[in-house]
Amino acid sequence: MQHEPQPQRPDELDAEAVRTWSSLAVAALGRAREDIDAINVYPVADADTGTNLYLTAESADRALAEALAAPPAGVSETTRDASLSHAVRAYAHGALIGARGNSGTILAQLLRGVAEVLGDEPGGRGPGRLLAEALTRAAQEAYRAVAHPVEGTMLTVAAAAARAGEAAGAAAGSAADVALAAYDGARAALADTPGQLAELGRAGVVDAGGCGLVAVLGALWQALSGREPAAEAVRGRAVPVPHPPRPCEAEERGGPAYEVIYLLEAAEPDVAGLRERLDGLGDSLVVVGGDGLWNVHVHVDDPGAAVEAGVVAGRPYRIRITHFGDERRRARGERVQRAVVAVVPGEGLAGLCGEAGATTVLARPGEAPDTAALVDAIRRAHAREVVLLPGGADQRAVAAAAAEQARADGVRVAVIPTRSAVQGLAALAVHDPEGSFDEDVVAMTAAAGATRYGELAVAERQSFTSAGICQAGDVLGLIDGDVAVIGSALDETARAVLERMLGSGGELVTLVLGPEVPDALAERLEAYVQHGHLAVDTVTYRGGRYSAPLLIGVE
C-alpha cells in the first residue's frame, strides 16, 4: 500500500519527510509521465523519459518502504539522525538498482548525492543548510557521472536548483525555504533550456529530463511545507510546452542503434577503465553508483561489446538491451508487428541476441527466470506478435504460462520448443519479421529442431550417467541432453562429442565458449572440424558470464 503523504513542519528533515517526498514524487511523475514522454527529444526522441523517471522513482519508493518497515538495530523514530540516514540511503539505493534510461540513471545519481550529505552526521548544521549542501553535492555527482555533460539538459536544471538552494541556505532559511528556492530555480532554468540546446530549440520544447526533475523538486518542497506547488512541472504556465517533435526529426538525427543498461558489481578502479572503453564504443554514457555497485547506461551500435566491457570490469547483471528503432515506433504510438523474446544462459549470448533484435532474459545457473520475468520481457518487446524462445526444456512450462498471460493482454505468442541456446540461435538466424506469423514460427521451429545440441560440463560429484560412472571433476560431454562422453579434459571431450554429432552429417557447427575457456580451444576445434569434414563451416561466439564451458550446435 502506498504511503499517504503527511505534511511536515517547515524545518523538519527526517525519515518521515523522505518517505513523504518519495510518495509525492512518484505521484507527480505519474501525473506528468505522458506529457514528459511527448516532449522527449534529447538525447534520443524515443518517448520514454517520463516513463523512465517514473519507474526509477517507483523503484526508489519500494526500497524505501521496505527499509522503513524493517529498520536495522538501533534505528527508531526517536533516533532522528540514524533514521534519516537509513531512509535516504535506502531511497538512493532503490533508485540505483531500478534506474531506467538516461534520465532515470541521472536521477539515481542525484539521489545518491543527496544521501551522501543527509546520511552523514549533521555536524551542527541546521536542516536548511544541510539540505542546501545535499542539493549541491547531488548536482556535482550527476555532472561527474555523465561522460560528456551537455548544457540545456537535466544537469543544467539540477545545477540551477543547487545554486538557488545554496543562496537560501546561506541566508539561514529553513529546509522548506531551501526546497522552495531550489524548485523555483529549477523551473526558471528549465524554461531556458530551448535556448541552450539546439535540438530543443528546433522542436520548440523544454528538456524532458529537466521537467521530471522539476516535478521531483516540487514534491520535495510539498513534503517539507505541506503546500502544493503552484505549477505542474509540464502543464503549468511556468514551463511552456509547445507541440511535441515530429518522429521523423528524431530519426534524421541518427546515432547509435541500441541502448544498453546493466547493474555492475565492480571495484572503483575497474570502473574507470570501463568508462574509457564504453566512451569509445558509443555516446550518452552515464555510470552512477559507488561502494562496489554501479548502474551503467550507454548508447552503442555493438551491444555485445558493451556487455563484454562490463564482464572485464566486474559482474554485470540485469542487462537490458533496447533497439531504438522499436522505441521510435513506440514513440509514434505504434506496436512493433513482431518480436522475439529469448531466454539465454550467458551475458555474451544476451548481447548477441540483442544485436539480432531480440529482447533477452538472462538465465543464471540455479536462477531460472520465472513467469513474471518472461511476461515483463514480452511487454517490453511491445509487439502484436511474439516468438518466445525458452532456451531449455526446464523453461518450457514457465514459457507456456507466460504466453497464456500475454495472450490475455491481446498479444499473439508462439513458443518455440528450444532445448538449448544453440537451437535458439539457429531459430533466430531464420527469423523473418516481414513474413506471415505462422510461416515464421514454422521456419524457426524447423531450424531449432534440425539443430543437434551438445554441451560440456564438469561433474560436481560421483554419479551414474548414461555413459557410465563419472567422478567429481570429470568433463561430461552431453548430446541432446544425455551424457555421451566422460573425459578428463575439455579438449579431448569436445572432439569426441563433435565426432559423434557430425557422424550423422551436418553443414554448420556453432561453438559457444564459456568465460573461462581460452580462444585456443576454439581454434583447435575449428581445425579439427576442417580436417575431418571439409564441407562443414564453423562459427564461434563467446557465451560470456554464466554460460556453460562449451555449447555445440550442429545443423
C-alpha positions as CSV (number, residue, x, y, z in Angstrom):
1,M,0.0,0.0,0.0
2,Q,1.4,3.4,-0.9
3,H,2.3,5.7,1.9
4,E,-0.2,8.5,2.5
5,P,1.8,11.8,2.4
6,Q,1.6,13.8,5.6
7,P,2.6,17.5,5.8
8,Q,5.9,18.2,7.6
9,R,6.7,21.0,9.9
10,P,8.8,23.6,7.9
11,D,12.1,22.8,9.5
12,E,11.6,19.0,9.9
13,L,14.0,16.9,7.9
14,D,13.8,13.3,9.0
15,A,12.9,9.8,7.7
16,E,9.2,10.7,7.5
17,A,10.0,13.7,5.4
18,V,12.0,11.5,3.0
19,R,9.1,9.0,2.9
20,T,6.6,11.7,2.1
21,W,8.9,13.2,-0.5
22,S,9.2,9.8,-2.2
23,S,5.4,9.2,-2.3
24,L,4.7,12.7,-3.7
25,A,7.5,12.4,-6.3
26,V,6.0,9.1,-7.6
27,A,2.6,10.7,-7.7
28,A,3.9,13.9,-9.5
29,L,5.8,11.9,-12.1
30,G,2.8,9.6,-12.6
31,R,0.7,12.7,-13.5
32,A,3.4,14.2,-15.7
33,R,4.5,10.9,-17.3
34,E,2.7,11.1,-20.6
35,D,3.4,14.8,-21.1
36,I,7.1,14.3,-20.4
37,D,7.2,11.4,-22.8
38,A,5.6,13.5,-25.5
39,I,8.4,16.2,-25.4
40,N,11.3,13.7,-25.2
41,V,13.8,15.0,-27.8
42,Y,17.3,14.7,-26.4
43,P,19.5,12.6,-26.5
44,V,17.1,10.3,-28.4
45,A,13.5,11.0,-29.2
46,D,12.2,7.7,-28.0
47,A,9.2,9.0,-26.0
48,D,10.2,7.3,-22.7
49,T,11.8,9.9,-20.5
50,G,8.7,10.3,-18.3
51,T,8.2,6.6,-18.1
52,N,11.8,6.0,-17.2
53,L,11.8,8.7,-14.5
54,Y,8.5,7.3,-13.1
55,L,9.8,3.7,-13.0
56,T,13.0,4.8,-11.3
57,A,11.2,6.8,-8.7
58,E,8.8,3.8,-8.1
59,S,11.8,1.5,-7.5
60,A,13.2,4.0,-5.0
61,D,9.9,4.3,-3.3
62,R,9.6,0.5,-2.9
63,A,13.1,0.2,-1.5
64,L,12.4,3.0,1.0
65,A,9.2,1.4,2.1
66,E,10.9,-1.9,2.7
67,A,13.8,-0.3,4.6
68,L,11.5,1.6,6.9
69,A,9.3,-1.4,7.5
70,A,12.4,-3.3,8.9
71,P,14.9,-0.7,10.3
72,P,18.2,-2.0,11.4
73,A,19.1,-2.4,15.1
74,G,19.4,1.0,16.9
75,V,17.2,2.9,14.4
76,S,13.9,4.1,15.7
77,E,11.6,7.0,15.5
78,T,13.4,8.6,18.4
79,T,16.8,8.4,16.8
80,R,16.3,11.1,14.2
81,D,19.8,11.2,12.6
82,A,20.1,7.5,12.4
83,S,16.6,7.0,10.8
84,L,17.2,9.9,8.3
85,S,20.5,8.3,7.2
86,H,18.8,4.9,6.9
87,A,16.0,6.4,4.9
88,V,18.0,8.4,2.4
89,R,20.5,5.7,1.8
90,A,17.7,3.1,1.1
91,Y,16.0,5.7,-1.1
92,A,19.1,6.3,-3.2
93,H,19.9,2.5,-3.4
94,G,16.4,1.8,-4.7
95,A,16.8,4.3,-7.4
96,L,20.2,2.9,-8.4
97,I,19.0,-0.7,-8.8
98,G,15.9,0.3,-10.6
99,A,17.2,3.2,-12.8
100,R,15.8,3.3,-16.3
101,G,17.2,5.2,-19.3
102,N,19.5,8.2,-19.4
103,S,17.2,10.3,-17.2
104,G,16.5,7.7,-14.6
105,T,20.2,6.9,-14.3
106,I,21.0,10.6,-13.7
107,L,18.1,10.9,-11.2
108,A,19.6,7.9,-9.3
109,Q,22.9,9.7,-9.0
110,L,21.2,12.9,-7.9
111,L,19.6,11.0,-5.1
112,R,22.9,9.4,-4.2
113,G,24.4,12.8,-3.8
114,V,21.6,13.9,-1.5
115,A,22.1,10.7,0.5
116,E,25.8,11.3,0.9
117,V,25.2,14.5,2.7
118,L,21.9,13.8,4.6
119,G,23.2,10.3,5.5
120,D,26.2,11.8,7.5
121,E,26.2,13.4,10.9
122,P,24.8,17.0,10.6
123,G,27.8,18.4,12.5
124,G,25.9,21.3,13.9
125,R,24.4,22.4,10.6
126,G,20.7,23.2,10.6
127,P,18.2,21.4,8.3
128,G,18.2,24.2,5.7
129,R,22.0,24.4,5.5
130,L,22.2,20.6,5.3
131,L,19.6,20.3,2.5
132,A,21.4,23.1,0.5
133,E,24.6,21.1,0.7
134,A,22.9,17.9,-0.3
135,L,21.4,19.6,-3.4
136,T,24.9,20.9,-4.3
137,R,26.5,17.5,-3.9
138,A,23.7,16.0,-6.0
139,A,24.4,18.3,-8.9
140,Q,28.2,17.7,-8.7
141,E,27.8,13.9,-8.6
142,A,25.5,14.0,-11.6
143,Y,27.9,16.0,-13.7
144,R,30.7,13.6,-12.8
145,A,28.6,10.6,-13.7
146,V,28.0,11.8,-17.3
147,A,30.9,11.2,-19.6
148,H,30.2,14.4,-21.7
149,P,27.9,16.8,-19.9
150,V,25.7,18.9,-22.1
151,E,24.0,22.2,-21.0
152,G,20.3,22.7,-21.6
153,T,19.6,19.3,-20.0
154,M,18.6,17.8,-16.7
155,L,22.1,18.6,-15.5
156,T,21.6,22.3,-16.0
157,V,18.4,22.2,-14.1
158,A,20.0,20.4,-11.2
159,A,22.8,22.9,-11.1
160,A,20.4,25.9,-11.1
161,A,18.4,24.2,-8.3
162,A,21.6,23.8,-6.3
163,R,22.7,27.4,-6.7
164,A,19.3,28.7,-5.6
165,G,19.2,26.3,-2.7
166,E,22.7,27.4,-1.6
167,A,21.6,31.0,-1.6
168,A,18.6,30.3,0.6
169,G,20.6,28.1,2.9
170,A,23.3,30.8,3.3
171,A,20.5,33.2,4.3
172,A,19.6,30.8,7.2
173,G,16.5,29.6,5.5
174,S,14.6,26.6,6.7
175,A,14.6,23.3,4.9
176,A,11.3,24.3,3.3
177,D,12.8,27.6,2.2
178,V,15.7,25.9,0.6
179,A,13.4,23.4,-1.2
180,L,11.2,26.2,-2.5
181,A,14.2,28.2,-3.7
182,A,15.6,25.1,-5.5
183,Y,12.2,24.4,-7.1
184,D,11.8,27.9,-8.4
185,G,15.5,27.9,-9.6
186,A,14.9,24.7,-11.4
187,R,11.7,26.0,-13.1
188,A,13.5,29.1,-14.3
189,A,16.4,27.0,-15.7
190,L,14.0,24.6,-17.4
191,A,12.3,27.4,-19.2
192,D,15.7,28.5,-20.6
193,T,16.7,25.1,-21.9
194,P,15.3,25.5,-25.5
195,G,17.8,28.4,-25.9
196,Q,20.7,26.3,-24.7
197,L,20.3,23.1,-26.7
198,A,19.7,23.2,-30.5
199,E,17.6,20.1,-30.6
200,L,15.1,21.5,-28.0
201,G,15.0,24.9,-29.8
202,R,14.2,23.3,-33.2
203,A,11.5,21.2,-31.7
204,G,10.1,24.0,-29.5
205,V,10.2,22.1,-26.3
206,V,11.9,22.2,-22.9
207,D,14.1,19.4,-21.7
208,A,12.1,16.3,-20.8
209,G,14.5,15.1,-18.1
210,G,14.5,18.6,-16.6
211,C,10.7,18.5,-16.5
212,G,10.9,15.4,-14.4
213,L,13.5,16.9,-12.0
214,V,11.2,19.9,-11.5
215,A,8.4,17.5,-10.5
216,V,10.7,15.8,-8.0
217,L,11.8,19.1,-6.5
218,G,8.2,20.3,-6.3
219,A,7.4,17.1,-4.4
220,L,10.3,17.8,-2.0
221,W,9.0,21.3,-1.3
222,Q,5.5,20.0,-0.7
223,A,6.8,17.3,1.6
224,L,8.6,19.9,3.8
225,S,6.0,22.7,3.7
226,G,2.7,20.9,3.3
227,R,1.8,23.2,0.4
228,E,1.1,22.0,-3.1
229,P,3.3,23.5,-5.9
230,A,1.5,26.3,-7.8
231,A,2.5,24.9,-11.2
232,E,2.8,21.4,-12.5
233,A,6.2,20.5,-14.0
234,V,4.9,20.3,-17.5
235,R,1.4,21.7,-17.7
236,G,1.9,24.9,-15.7
237,R,2.5,28.3,-17.2
238,A,5.9,28.5,-15.7
239,V,7.1,25.8,-18.1
240,P,5.9,26.3,-21.7
241,V,5.5,23.1,-23.7
242,P,4.8,23.6,-27.4
243,H,3.9,20.7,-29.7
244,P,6.0,17.6,-29.4
245,P,8.6,16.9,-32.1
246,R,7.7,15.0,-35.3
247,P,9.1,11.5,-35.2
248,C,10.9,12.0,-38.5
249,E,13.1,14.6,-36.9
250,A,14.3,12.1,-34.3
251,E,15.1,9.5,-37.0
252,E,17.1,12.0,-39.1
253,R,19.3,12.7,-36.1
254,G,21.0,9.3,-36.4
255,G,23.2,8.0,-33.6
256,P,23.8,4.5,-32.1
257,A,21.1,1.9,-32.6
258,Y,21.0,0.4,-29.1
259,E,20.6,1.4,-25.5
260,V,22.4,-0.9,-23.1
261,I,21.8,-0.7,-19.3
262,Y,23.1,-3.1,-16.6
263,L,23.9,-3.2,-12.9
264,L,27.6,-3.9,-12.3
265,E,29.4,-5.2,-9.2
266,A,33.0,-3.9,-9.6
267,A,35.7,-2.1,-7.8
268,E,36.1,1.7,-8.4
269,P,39.5,1.4,-10.2
270,D,38.0,-1.1,-12.7
271,V,35.0,1.2,-13.3
272,A,37.4,3.9,-14.5
273,G,38.7,1.6,-17.2
274,L,35.1,0.6,-18.1
275,R,34.2,4.3,-18.6
276,E,37.1,4.7,-21.1
277,R,36.1,1.5,-23.0
278,L,32.5,2.4,-23.2
279,D,33.2,6.0,-24.2
280,G,35.0,4.7,-27.2
281,L,32.0,2.5,-28.2
282,G,29.2,5.0,-28.2
283,D,27.6,8.0,-26.6
284,S,25.2,9.1,-23.8
285,L,27.5,7.3,-21.3
286,V,26.4,7.6,-17.7
287,V,27.9,5.4,-14.9
288,V,26.4,6.0,-11.5
289,G,26.8,4.4,-8.1
290,G,29.7,3.5,-5.8
291,D,30.7,1.2,-2.9
292,G,31.0,-1.7,-5.3
293,L,27.6,-1.3,-7.1
294,W,27.1,0.7,-10.3
295,N,24.4,1.3,-12.9
296,V,25.8,1.6,-16.4
297,H,23.9,3.3,-19.3
298,V,25.3,3.8,-22.8
299,H,24.1,4.1,-26.4
300,V,26.0,1.9,-28.8
301,D,25.9,0.1,-32.2
302,D,27.5,-3.0,-30.7
303,P,25.6,-4.1,-27.5
304,G,27.7,-7.2,-27.2
305,A,30.9,-5.2,-26.9
306,A,29.2,-3.0,-24.2
307,V,28.3,-6.1,-22.2
308,E,31.7,-7.7,-22.6
309,A,33.3,-4.4,-21.3
310,G,31.2,-4.9,-18.2
311,V,32.4,-8.5,-17.9
312,V,36.0,-7.3,-18.0
313,A,35.3,-4.8,-15.2
314,G,33.3,-7.0,-12.9
315,R,30.0,-8.8,-12.7
316,P,27.2,-7.2,-14.9
317,Y,23.6,-8.4,-14.4
318,R,20.0,-7.2,-15.0
319,I,21.1,-6.5,-18.6
320,R,18.6,-4.6,-20.7
321,I,19.3,-4.0,-24.5
322,T,16.8,-1.9,-26.4
323,H,16.7,-1.2,-30.1
324,F,15.9,2.5,-30.8
325,G,14.1,1.6,-34.0
326,D,11.5,-0.2,-31.8
327,E,11.4,2.7,-29.4
328,R,10.8,5.2,-32.2
329,R,7.9,3.2,-33.4
330,R,6.6,3.2,-29.8
331,A,7.1,7.0,-29.8
332,R,4.6,7.2,-32.6
333,G,2.1,5.1,-30.6
334,E,2.8,2.1,-32.8
335,R,3.4,-1.5,-31.7
336,V,6.1,-3.5,-33.4
337,Q,4.4,-6.1,-35.6
338,R,6.6,-9.0,-34.4
339,A,9.4,-9.5,-31.9
340,V,11.4,-12.3,-30.5
341,V,11.9,-12.9,-26.7
342,A,14.8,-15.2,-25.9
343,V,16.0,-16.8,-22.6
344,V,19.8,-17.0,-22.8
345,P,22.2,-18.7,-20.4
346,G,25.1,-16.1,-20.7
347,E,25.7,-12.4,-20.9
348,G,27.6,-12.6,-24.1
349,L,24.7,-14.5,-25.7
350,A,22.3,-11.8,-24.4
351,G,24.4,-9.2,-26.3
352,L,24.5,-11.5,-29.4
353,C,20.7,-12.0,-29.4
354,G,20.2,-8.3,-28.7
355,E,22.1,-7.4,-31.8
356,A,19.8,-9.7,-33.8
357,G,16.9,-7.6,-32.4
358,A,15.6,-10.0,-29.7
359,T,14.5,-8.9,-26.2
360,T,16.5,-11.1,-23.9
361,V,16.1,-12.6,-20.4
362,L,19.2,-13.8,-18.7
363,A,19.1,-17.3,-17.1
364,R,21.8,-17.6,-14.5
365,P,22.8,-21.0,-13.1
366,G,20.3,-22.1,-10.4
367,E,18.2,-18.9,-11.0
368,A,15.9,-19.7,-14.0
369,P,13.6,-16.8,-14.9
370,D,10.0,-17.1,-13.6
371,T,6.7,-16.4,-15.4
372,A,6.7,-12.7,-14.3
373,A,10.1,-12.1,-15.8
374,L,9.0,-13.6,-19.2
375,V,5.8,-11.6,-19.1
376,D,7.7,-8.4,-18.5
377,A,10.0,-9.2,-21.4
378,I,7.1,-9.8,-23.7
379,R,5.6,-6.5,-22.7
380,R,8.9,-4.7,-23.2
381,A,9.1,-6.1,-26.7
382,H,5.9,-4.0,-27.3
383,A,4.7,-6.2,-30.3
384,R,1.5,-7.5,-31.6
385,E,3.1,-10.9,-32.2
386,V,5.9,-12.5,-30.1
387,V,8.0,-15.6,-30.8
388,L,9.3,-16.9,-27.5
389,L,12.5,-19.0,-27.3
390,P,12.6,-20.6,-23.8
391,G,16.2,-21.8,-24.2
392,G,15.9,-25.1,-22.3
393,A,13.4,-27.9,-21.6
394,D,13.2,-26.8,-17.9
395,Q,11.8,-23.4,-19.1
396,R,9.1,-24.6,-21.4
397,A,6.4,-24.8,-18.7
398,V,7.2,-21.3,-17.5
399,A,7.3,-20.0,-21.1
400,A,3.8,-21.6,-21.7
401,A,2.4,-19.9,-18.6
402,A,3.9,-16.5,-19.7
403,A,2.5,-17.0,-23.2
404,E,-1.0,-17.5,-21.8
405,Q,-0.8,-14.3,-19.7
406,A,0.4,-12.4,-22.7
407,R,-2.4,-13.7,-24.9
408,A,-4.9,-12.4,-22.3
409,D,-3.4,-9.0,-23.0
410,G,-4.1,-9.4,-26.7
411,V,-0.6,-10.4,-27.8
412,R,-0.2,-13.3,-30.2
413,V,2.5,-15.6,-28.8
414,A,4.1,-18.8,-30.1
415,V,6.6,-20.8,-28.0
416,I,9.4,-22.5,-30.0
417,P,10.3,-25.7,-28.1
418,T,14.0,-25.0,-27.9
419,R,16.1,-27.1,-25.5
420,S,19.4,-25.3,-25.9
421,A,20.7,-21.8,-26.5
422,V,22.3,-23.0,-29.8
423,Q,18.8,-24.1,-31.0
424,G,17.6,-20.6,-30.2
425,L,20.5,-19.1,-32.2
426,A,19.5,-21.3,-35.2
427,A,15.9,-20.2,-34.9
428,L,16.8,-16.6,-34.6
429,A,19.0,-16.9,-37.7
430,V,16.0,-17.7,-39.9
431,H,13.6,-15.3,-38.2
432,D,11.7,-13.3,-40.8
433,P,9.7,-10.4,-39.2
434,E,8.3,-9.4,-42.6
435,G,6.7,-12.8,-43.4
436,S,3.5,-14.2,-42.0
437,F,3.5,-15.2,-38.4
438,D,2.6,-18.8,-39.0
439,E,5.3,-19.2,-41.7
440,D,7.9,-17.6,-39.4
441,V,7.1,-19.8,-36.5
442,V,7.2,-22.9,-38.7
443,A,10.6,-21.9,-40.1
444,M,12.1,-21.1,-36.7
445,T,10.7,-24.3,-35.2
446,A,12.2,-26.3,-38.1
447,A,15.6,-24.6,-37.7
448,A,15.7,-25.3,-34.0
449,G,14.6,-28.9,-34.5
450,A,17.2,-29.5,-37.1
451,T,20.0,-28.4,-34.8
452,R,21.5,-31.1,-32.6
453,Y,22.9,-29.7,-29.5
454,G,25.8,-30.6,-27.3
455,E,27.3,-29.3,-24.1
456,L,30.4,-29.7,-21.9
457,A,30.0,-29.6,-18.2
458,V,32.2,-30.5,-15.2
459,A,30.9,-33.2,-12.8
460,E,30.4,-32.0,-9.3
461,R,30.4,-35.4,-7.6
462,Q,30.5,-39.1,-8.4
463,S,27.3,-40.3,-10.1
464,F,25.9,-42.8,-12.6
465,T,25.3,-41.5,-16.1
466,S,24.2,-43.0,-19.4
467,A,27.9,-43.2,-20.4
468,G,29.0,-44.9,-17.1
469,I,30.1,-43.7,-13.7
470,C,31.8,-40.3,-13.5
471,Q,33.9,-38.9,-10.8
472,A,34.0,-35.3,-9.4
473,G,36.0,-33.2,-11.8
474,D,35.4,-35.3,-14.9
475,V,34.4,-33.5,-18.0
476,L,31.0,-34.6,-19.3
477,G,30.0,-34.4,-22.9
478,L,26.3,-34.2,-23.4
479,I,24.5,-34.8,-26.7
480,D,20.8,-33.8,-26.9
481,G,20.6,-33.7,-23.1
482,D,22.2,-37.1,-22.4
483,V,25.8,-37.8,-21.2
484,A,27.5,-39.4,-24.2
485,V,31.2,-39.0,-23.3
486,I,33.2,-38.9,-20.0
487,G,36.6,-37.4,-20.3
488,S,39.4,-35.8,-18.3
489,A,40.0,-32.6,-20.3
490,L,37.8,-30.1,-22.3
491,D,39.8,-30.5,-25.5
492,E,39.6,-34.3,-25.9
493,T,36.0,-34.5,-24.7
494,A,34.9,-31.7,-27.1
495,R,36.5,-33.5,-30.0
496,A,34.8,-36.8,-29.1
497,V,31.4,-35.0,-28.8
498,L,31.9,-33.3,-32.1
499,E,32.8,-36.5,-33.9
500,R,29.7,-38.2,-32.7
501,M,27.5,-35.3,-33.6
502,L,29.0,-35.0,-37.1
503,G,28.7,-38.7,-37.6
504,S,25.1,-38.2,-38.9
505,G,26.1,-35.3,-41.1
506,G,25.9,-31.5,-40.8
507,E,26.7,-28.3,-42.6
508,L,27.4,-25.8,-39.8
509,V,29.0,-26.2,-36.4
510,T,28.3,-23.5,-33.8
511,L,30.6,-23.2,-30.8
512,V,29.7,-21.1,-27.8
513,L,32.7,-20.7,-25.4
514,G,32.2,-20.1,-21.7
515,P,34.0,-17.3,-19.8
516,E,37.0,-19.4,-18.7
517,V,37.6,-21.2,-21.9
518,P,40.6,-20.0,-23.9
519,D,40.2,-18.9,-27.6
520,A,42.9,-21.5,-28.4
521,L,40.4,-24.3,-27.7
522,A,38.0,-22.9,-30.3
523,E,40.9,-22.7,-32.8
524,R,41.8,-26.3,-32.2
525,L,38.2,-27.4,-32.6
526,E,37.7,-25.4,-35.8
527,A,40.9,-27.0,-37.2
528,Y,39.6,-30.5,-36.1
529,V,36.3,-29.9,-38.0
530,Q,38.0,-28.6,-41.1
531,H,40.4,-31.5,-41.2
532,G,37.8,-34.2,-40.9
533,H,34.8,-32.6,-42.5
534,L,35.8,-30.3,-45.4
535,A,32.3,-29.2,-46.3
536,V,31.3,-28.1,-42.7
537,D,31.6,-24.5,-41.7
538,T,32.3,-23.4,-38.1
539,V,31.2,-20.2,-36.2
540,T,32.4,-19.3,-32.7
541,Y,30.8,-17.0,-30.2
542,R,31.6,-16.0,-26.6
543,G,28.8,-17.0,-24.2
544,G,30.0,-14.7,-21.5
545,R,29.5,-15.0,-17.8
546,Y,27.1,-17.7,-16.7
547,S,27.5,-19.6,-19.9
548,A,28.4,-23.3,-19.8
549,P,32.1,-24.2,-20.6
550,L,31.1,-25.1,-24.1
551,L,27.9,-25.3,-26.1
552,I,27.9,-27.0,-29.5
553,G,25.3,-26.9,-32.2
554,V,25.3,-28.9,-35.5
555,E,22.8,-28.2,-38.2
